Amino acid sequence: MEQNGSPIEASSAYLIDQEHYGLQQRVEAAASRVLLSHSDCTNLLDVRIDVDASESVTGQPGSSNANTSSPNVLCTMVNAVIPFVLLFSLKMVFENFLSIFRIITTFGGFVVIDIKVQQLFSAARPSTSLRITTVLLFVLLFYLTYGLYIYDDGFNMKSTLLLQYAGLAHHSFFFTLFILILTDTFVKFVVAGFKMLLCFSGLSKVMKRRISQFLEYVSQMYRCIIPVPQWAYYFIGMEDSLIAVYFNGALLLFYGILKMLELYGLVQLTMKSAFRMVYSTSYGISPTIDEINKAGICSICHENFSSPAKLSCSHIFCVSCIYTWLESENTCPVCRAVVEKKDNSWKSGATSKGIRLC
């Protein structure tokens, strides 16, 4: 039995060793494949990182150089252009020095008078020195603007003020702007003079503020119409071509429509201002004696009530005090409840500083 079993046991052991060896070979092959795939992934990652790094450095071909050099190119272009711009600007200023000087002096004189008028409006009792200074400045500046600038080599301001064509011949675009700037500023200067005279009147402060607003809206209506004849002649021009005539006519029609819409809004504001100037608005009702005693004094003037009025928020004030307050505000001075929504613009005596060019 022992002699017969030993070869069998040896053969079985040999088979087991072969199986272990085959299994070991398969494990090693699998491990090698894993390592190979890992190395391939690592190489791909390295390549990707290198590509990304190269793209981050260059972005697109020459992008880094372009980004760094574009400011330099821009600075070079600006440095090359600025001297020529200054040269042509100096030439233009030299050729139009008198016209520019007229515009600056006229507008500067208007600003000075406008500031003085606002000081007169804001002062409870304007001093005599302020009144005399304002009058003297107005007379001097009015003489400079009207006496020296009313006539020009190329246009007559009187014709512009009378809504007529101001040029002696068909003028250019920039000359049209010059006419309108000078005329518009002169009109505002005259309006500031009327407001100055209003300050010297014996009217109440509330009425002065309302008239000041009305004058401003009337002047804005007038200033809105002044540019129409000048731009109408500019659009019509001196064209002989039929196409140019039709094109300019279409532009003039479109300009007229826009101007009518603007004028319609100004007419509405002027009518509302005139209505508030003629008809006084009543704020609140008369309070009872108990309510007056409970309130004590007026919260605005800190004195005993004079013709008291109770607002919708139940706060009581003097009629004159609350009228003055509501000429510049729309809310109760105590609780800030809205009393009346109305237009309080241009009641401080100020005149619009914007130049109407069209």
Steps between C-alpha positions, in 0.01 A plus 500: 500500500776742592691424184189549286388826682821696487492566126139617527581736783794633308290563193231677704760718667641579161157605376446718804835668443407560138171658602674725756753595238230581243307701757815690591563570132147632454529721810830640380355562153200679650728707724716591205193608304385715794842660530510554126159665497599713800816613328304580183254711700788676672660575167172632361455715809850634462435577137169670589669704768771599259245597237294696750810669630603592152150631428493694825828657413420573140117476500485541131803544284647834595220587751737570787708721283187668372368557852824646619561701189144635445530766776832603356352524152206703635732736687710540190194584291373749758839664528514525123148647465491742795747752357297528178174535695651779708637663189165505319320603822729798544446592137121481543510706820718762333269529199182515715641680802253788485199270474621281786569810709147626437346171609711479816435859608127479429455172684724614786299819542177302508636263767608793720158667479322168559696444821419851623129455425490174694662678794228765484229233496646302789554801727210589727595868481766563233757754606537829318855416395383174340229682306733774378771251402251288306361799310843639410622161382191449289528842334870452425468146368187581303684781324787265417277224365238710323693810404807321368373159390157576356654545156738255344673485167290203394166541678266740677384389846189716475382288210558186703305641795214588263495139375644593163792366304812659647758434231589718206558185293462128547723431798679183604425257781747648748392855427141396569611364836681826574185702426284280722744492792539876505128572459385241754743630761388857438133405548581331831692811602190714437278255693737523797459879480120468523538277803729759656227763459253254651716481812472878542120493486279511807331166429494220752772240491255231393379708205857584400586133486195420286568785258863390477388152395257645245770724350735204470247286315406785266867560423552130433210504254651799323847345499351182358370693197811713434707225330221403257565765227876448513482122467224528240726706274787265574297191402361663187845617396587598146481158337412473132469122493145366527612213723672742738187717513279204591750370755537840668123541497457166678756602762323832549164324542642264761660794682166684498320201653754471781481873563119494519507220757752689711303822473177322599656385828628850577158652428340264751753592769450871431122474523518314831742757638271785391201329663684462833614861477145635453306263722619442854497147636352429841685252717306323774208622710451732795574320829289524814601701806579183694729380220676837492552500877628142488750581222633804688717682246579474130773246430646716223523850649482387867252775581129516574276400212398767250205380288565132580436222250483126570641271234367157410760347734342699793803726553423870543705792364462866420350555156788722387759257638354191335447687173865601495609149590287332233637734234822302513390167653210261451491339844406591856800651685432280806399153381602527131157388382429605141273806501488581130702386202580804290778655298731709718781540249643842406344672804835588653569772244741281305508500122580197289870487417460249220553632148222415256667422169208351308 
